[in-house]
Amino acid sequence: MKIFVNGEPKQVNDSCSVQDLLAEMNITGQRLAVEVNEEIVSKSRHEDYSFNDG
């Protein structure tokens, strides 16, 4: 599926979680904020929060 990261399109697997995406982008362990559709995704939810197409 196609998502946008900082305004740039990115192709990810349908089962991709926030944690998977951060690891793929090599930005784990850094202080950051994750927002999906104007909703902040807390760090405790990164492993379980998967992207949905639509």
Stockholm file with secondary structure:
# STOCKHOLM 1.0

chainA/1-54         MKIFVNGEPKQVNDSCSVQDLLAEMNITGQRLAVEVNEEIVSKSRHEDYSFNDG
#=GR chainA/1-54 SS CEEEETTEEEECCTTCBHHHHHHHTTCTTSCCCCEETTEECCGGGTTTCBCCCC
#=GC SS_cons        CEEEETTEEEECCTTCBHHHHHHHTTCTTSCCCCEETTEECCGGGTTTCBCCCC
//
